Amino acid sequence: MEHAAQLAPQDIDLQVAAKLARLQVELKSHAAPTLTLTALRKLAVTSSDSTGLHMRMAEMLSAAGLYGEAAKEFEEASRLVPGSADILYDLALAHYRNSDWDAALTSAERAKTLQDSASLESLLGDIQEKRGDALAAVHSYQAAVTLEPTVEEHRLVLARELLKHHTFDAAIVVLEQAGELFPHSVRVKTLLGLTYYLVDRSADSIHALLAAASIDPNEELPVRYLGEITLEDSIAPDPAVVDRVCGFADAHASGKNVGALCGAILLRVAQDGNDVSRRPEVFRRLEQAARVAPQEPLARCQLGKAFEWAEQWQNARVELERCVKLDPGSPESHYRLARVYRRMGLTALSKEQTALQQRAAEHQEEEGARRANMVMRFLVLFEQ
């Protein structure tokens, strides 16, 4: 095509096509497209479809992750068609992806003056969140829900924003309304279950998460929440939770998370009831989980705890040493390892672990910060 373009230098459309083809090759090969962009921008001045050319260039640059350059093309297209809310939306999105929050806000607000939409309000919410204005973000996410009340994702985004800032009661209202509109949504019931837990409504939390897990037996997320919450909670594990978590682990033996949660819950049940008959199953499940995911701390730490319970001190030492390497910030793990060392007569090592335990405890968050960390950890899991 470039050869044909050289033979017809006055054919602007052919010149544009050749340069766009070159740009595509450069972007795919991660070569610097500076010269090609300059040439295309010059051609755009005389092109019969200048706006279309700038939009095509912007889309190609965005697809390649060059959002700053893409924004330049969207900006030029917007200058040529100043009444287009769609182009301004694209411009705002390019600025957002380029981490230019103020420019993104300016473009999005200009688009809103022309034509509001749920997608635009959702983007405005994302921008305001990045700018640190949580209240404005919530207002935009609420507007998105109002404009498109039957879109589940808008309600989930609003609820997550409220959760990030610990507005738990408002999040519950949003999610309960969403649950009525979307009764078969795993994600709505899962997030509602998490939110109930964060306001100490454990029974409601378990009920919602079990309902979520029953909607899709192959969905791991509600099962992981059930396991995580059961281990965090002070009340005895619900038998229905034990059955659900361990049943999922049996059906997904290669999974790296739920098997360890099942083993940990069974260990807790066995220890609470001093039921030594459960030890073989506990060891089998935790050892399997450690083989599947050797770098995950939960299986190692719980396996060390199980060996300590069985008074198998050498095995407990091995697993707990691995545990504290994988999770050095856990005071409980240092405490258990110190206790095992003491049982083995290793006084110096025991004292060292006690010191590490105290240091970890000093760094452990106060209750409010601990809950904030829990919220963010669960939300990261939800958004994976």
FENTA-V918662 format. One record per residue. N is the residue number from 0. RES is the residue in one letter. PHI is phi as a letter, one per 40 degrees, with the letter a starting at -180 (NA if undefined). PSI is psi in radians with two decimals (999 if undefined). NEAR is the number of other C-alpha atoms within 12 Angstrom. Layout:
BEGIN
n->[N,N]
res->[RES,RES]
phi->[PHI,PHI]
psi->[PSI,PSI]
near->[NEAR,NEAR]
END
This chain:
BEGIN
n->[0,1,2,3,4,5,6,7,8,9,10,11,12,13,14,15,16,17,18,19,20,21,22,23,24,25,26,27,28,29,30,31,32,33,34,35,36,37,38,39,40,41,42,43,44,45,46,47,48,49,50,51,52,53,54,55,56,57,58,59,60,61,62,63,64,65,66,67,68,69,70,71,72,73,74,75,76,77,78,79,80,81,82,83,84,85,86,87,88,89,90,91,92,93,94,95,96,97,98,99,100,101,102,103,104,105,106,107,108,109,110,111,112,113,114,115,116,117,118,119,120,121,122,123,124,125,126,127,128,129,130,131,132,133,134,135,136,137,138,139,140,141,142,143,144,145,146,147,148,149,150,151,152,153,154,155,156,157,158,159,160,161,162,163,164,165,166,167,168,169,170,171,172,173,174,175,176,177,178,179,180,181,182,183,184,185,186,187,188,189,190,191,192,193,194,195,196,197,198,199,200,201,202,203,204,205,206,207,208,209,210,211,212,213,214,215,216,217,218,219,220,221,222,223,224,225,226,227,228,229,230,231,232,233,234,235,236,237,238,239,240,241,242,243,244,245,246,247,248,249,250,251,252,253,254,255,256,257,258,259,260,261,262,263,264,265,266,267,268,269,270,271,272,273,274,275,276,277,278,279,280,281,282,283,284,285,286,287,288,289,290,291,292,293,294,295,296,297,298,299,300,301,302,303,304,305,306,307,308,309,310,311,312,313,314,315,316,317,318,319,320,321,322,323,324,325,326,327,328,329,330,331,332,333,334,335,336,337,338,339,340,341,342,343,344,345,346,347,348,349,350,351,352,353,354,355,356,357,358,359,360,361,362,363,364,365,366,367,368,369,370,371,372,373,374,375,376,377,378,379,380,381,382,383]
res->[M,E,H,A,A,Q,L,A,P,Q,D,I,D,L,Q,V,A,A,K,L,A,R,L,Q,V,E,L,K,S,H,A,A,P,T,L,T,L,T,A,L,R,K,L,A,V,T,S,S,D,S,T,G,L,H,M,R,M,A,E,M,L,S,A,A,G,L,Y,G,E,A,A,K,E,F,E,E,A,S,R,L,V,P,G,S,A,D,I,L,Y,D,L,A,L,A,H,Y,R,N,S,D,W,D,A,A,L,T,S,A,E,R,A,K,T,L,Q,D,S,A,S,L,E,S,L,L,G,D,I,Q,E,K,R,G,D,A,L,A,A,V,H,S,Y,Q,A,A,V,T,L,E,P,T,V,E,E,H,R,L,V,L,A,R,E,L,L,K,H,H,T,F,D,A,A,I,V,V,L,E,Q,A,G,E,L,F,P,H,S,V,R,V,K,T,L,L,G,L,T,Y,Y,L,V,D,R,S,A,D,S,I,H,A,L,L,A,A,A,S,I,D,P,N,E,E,L,P,V,R,Y,L,G,E,I,T,L,E,D,S,I,A,P,D,P,A,V,V,D,R,V,C,G,F,A,D,A,H,A,S,G,K,N,V,G,A,L,C,G,A,I,L,L,R,V,A,Q,D,G,N,D,V,S,R,R,P,E,V,F,R,R,L,E,Q,A,A,R,V,A,P,Q,E,P,L,A,R,C,Q,L,G,K,A,F,E,W,A,E,Q,W,Q,N,A,R,V,E,L,E,R,C,V,K,L,D,P,G,S,P,E,S,H,Y,R,L,A,R,V,Y,R,R,M,G,L,T,A,L,S,K,E,Q,T,A,L,Q,Q,R,A,A,E,H,Q,E,E,E,G,A,R,R,A,N,M,V,M,R,F,L,V,L,F,E,Q]
phi->[NA,c,c,c,c,c,c,b,c,c,c,c,c,c,c,c,c,c,c,c,c,c,d,c,c,c,c,c,c,g,c,c,c,d,c,c,c,c,c,c,c,c,c,c,c,b,c,c,b,d,c,c,c,c,c,c,c,c,c,c,c,c,c,c,g,c,c,c,c,c,c,c,c,c,c,c,c,c,c,c,b,c,c,c,c,c,c,c,c,c,c,c,c,c,c,c,c,c,g,b,c,c,c,c,c,d,c,c,c,c,c,c,c,c,a,c,a,c,c,c,c,c,c,d,c,c,c,c,c,c,c,g,b,c,c,c,c,c,c,c,c,c,c,c,c,c,c,b,c,c,c,d,c,c,c,c,c,c,c,c,c,c,c,d,b,g,c,c,c,c,c,c,d,c,c,c,c,c,c,c,c,b,c,b,c,c,c,c,c,c,c,c,c,c,c,d,c,c,b,g,b,c,c,c,c,c,d,c,c,c,c,c,c,c,c,b,c,c,c,c,d,c,c,c,c,d,c,c,c,c,c,c,c,c,c,c,d,c,d,c,c,d,c,c,c,c,c,c,c,c,c,b,c,c,c,c,b,c,d,c,c,c,d,c,c,c,c,c,c,c,c,d,c,f,b,c,c,c,d,d,c,d,c,d,c,c,c,c,c,c,c,c,b,c,c,c,c,d,c,c,c,c,c,c,c,c,c,c,d,c,g,c,c,c,c,c,c,d,c,c,c,c,d,c,c,c,b,c,c,c,c,c,c,c,c,c,c,c,c,c,d,c,c,c,g,c,c,c,c,c,c,c,c,c,c,c,c,c,c,c,c,c,c,c,c,c,d,c,c,c,c,c,c,c,d,c,c,c,c,c,c,c,c,c]
psi->[-0.64,-0.62,-0.75,-0.67,-0.61,-0.55,-0.29,1.19,-0.32,-0.14,1.66,-0.73,-0.69,-0.70,-0.76,-0.80,-0.72,-0.75,-0.65,-0.67,-0.73,-0.73,-0.73,-0.76,-0.78,-0.72,-0.69,-0.59,0.04,0.48,2.68,2.16,0.33,-0.88,-0.71,-0.71,-0.73,-0.76,-0.74,-0.66,-0.59,-0.71,-0.54,-0.47,-0.63,0.00,2.58,-0.27,1.17,-0.77,-0.80,-0.66,-0.80,-0.68,-0.71,-0.77,-0.75,-0.74,-0.71,-0.73,-0.68,-0.76,-0.49,-0.01,0.19,1.23,-0.55,-0.78,-0.67,-0.70,-0.64,-0.71,-0.73,-0.65,-0.76,-0.70,-0.68,-0.61,-0.64,-0.53,1.32,-0.27,0.24,1.91,-0.56,-0.75,-0.70,-0.62,-0.82,-0.68,-0.79,-0.72,-0.70,-0.78,-0.71,-0.82,-0.36,0.13,0.46,1.40,-0.72,-0.75,-0.65,-0.75,-0.76,-0.81,-0.72,-0.70,-0.61,-0.73,-0.68,-0.58,-0.40,-0.80,2.08,2.71,2.85,-0.70,-0.64,-0.75,-0.65,-0.73,-0.74,-0.69,-0.77,-0.74,-0.82,-0.63,-0.77,-0.55,-0.12,0.22,1.48,-0.66,-0.78,-0.65,-0.79,-0.76,-0.71,-0.75,-0.64,-0.69,-0.66,-0.72,-0.74,-0.70,-0.57,1.30,-0.29,0.15,1.99,-0.73,-0.64,-0.71,-0.65,-0.72,-0.77,-0.78,-0.73,-0.68,-0.74,-0.67,-0.70,-0.56,0.33,0.50,1.22,-0.75,-0.72,-0.68,-0.68,-0.74,-0.83,-0.79,-0.59,-0.68,-0.73,-0.65,-0.59,-0.64,-0.59,1.23,-0.29,0.35,2.03,-0.72,-0.70,-0.84,-0.61,-0.83,-0.60,-0.73,-0.74,-0.77,-0.72,-0.74,-0.67,-0.30,0.39,0.56,1.22,-0.76,-0.76,-0.66,-0.87,-0.74,-0.81,-0.72,-0.66,-0.67,-0.73,-0.76,-0.53,-0.41,-0.77,1.73,-0.26,0.01,2.09,-0.55,-0.93,-0.53,-0.70,-0.74,-0.75,-0.79,-0.81,-0.80,-0.69,-0.69,-0.55,-0.56,2.65,-0.30,2.80,2.52,2.39,2.24,-0.61,-0.60,-0.77,-0.81,-0.74,-0.83,-0.84,-0.57,-0.71,-0.73,-0.71,-0.65,-0.27,1.15,-0.40,-0.07,2.55,0.01,-0.89,-0.56,-0.74,-0.66,-0.74,-0.87,-0.70,-0.71,-0.75,-0.64,-0.76,-0.76,-0.77,-0.76,-0.73,-0.64,0.07,0.80,1.59,-0.29,-0.33,-0.16,-0.81,-0.74,-0.70,-0.87,-0.74,-0.80,-0.75,-0.66,-0.69,-0.77,-0.67,-0.58,-0.70,-0.71,1.35,-0.32,0.08,2.20,-0.52,-0.88,-0.76,-0.82,-0.74,-0.59,-0.73,-0.71,-0.70,-0.74,-0.64,-0.76,-0.66,0.01,0.58,1.43,-0.73,-0.78,-0.68,-0.72,-0.83,-0.84,-0.66,-0.55,-0.71,-0.68,-0.87,-0.41,-0.68,-0.51,1.23,-0.24,0.12,1.93,-0.66,-0.71,-0.73,-0.68,-0.80,-0.71,-0.68,-0.71,-0.68,-0.78,-0.73,-0.70,-0.55,0.03,0.28,1.32,-0.78,-0.77,-0.62,-0.77,-0.65,-0.75,-0.60,-0.71,-0.72,-0.61,-0.80,-0.69,-0.75,-0.67,-0.63,-0.57,-0.23,2.48,2.63,2.89,-0.79,-0.78,-0.61,-0.75,-0.68,-0.73,-0.68,-0.76,-0.85,-0.66,-0.77,-0.65,-0.65,-0.77,-0.73,-0.62,-0.03,999]
near->[17,19,13,18,21,16,14,16,16,15,19,27,25,24,31,40,27,27,35,36,24,28,32,27,19,21,25,18,12,15,16,20,27,19,16,26,32,22,23,34,30,19,29,31,21,19,22,16,19,28,28,24,33,39,35,31,42,39,32,31,35,29,19,26,20,28,30,28,32,34,38,32,38,41,35,29,35,30,20,22,20,20,18,26,28,29,39,41,40,35,45,43,42,39,36,33,29,25,22,23,28,24,29,36,36,24,36,40,29,27,31,29,20,19,20,27,27,27,33,40,38,39,42,44,40,37,38,32,30,24,21,18,21,26,24,26,32,38,26,37,40,33,28,32,31,22,20,21,23,19,23,29,27,34,42,41,39,44,41,41,38,35,39,31,28,26,24,31,22,26,34,36,23,37,39,28,23,33,28,17,18,24,21,20,31,33,39,43,44,48,47,48,42,49,44,32,35,36,23,21,22,27,27,24,34,42,25,38,44,37,32,36,36,27,24,22,22,23,29,37,37,42,47,40,46,47,45,33,39,35,29,23,23,14,19,24,34,27,21,24,37,36,24,38,46,34,26,34,33,23,18,23,24,19,26,29,39,43,44,45,49,49,44,45,45,42,41,34,29,26,24,17,15,15,18,22,16,25,30,20,25,37,36,23,36,43,32,29,36,35,23,23,23,23,21,28,33,39,41,41,45,42,50,43,40,41,32,34,28,26,19,22,29,22,27,33,37,23,37,40,33,28,34,33,22,22,24,27,24,30,27,28,39,39,36,36,45,34,32,37,30,23,20,21,15,19,17,15,23,25,22,20,33,27,19,27,28,22,19,22,21,14,16,20,17,12,10,14,15,17,25,21,21,26,32,23,20,31,31,17,22,29,16,9]
END
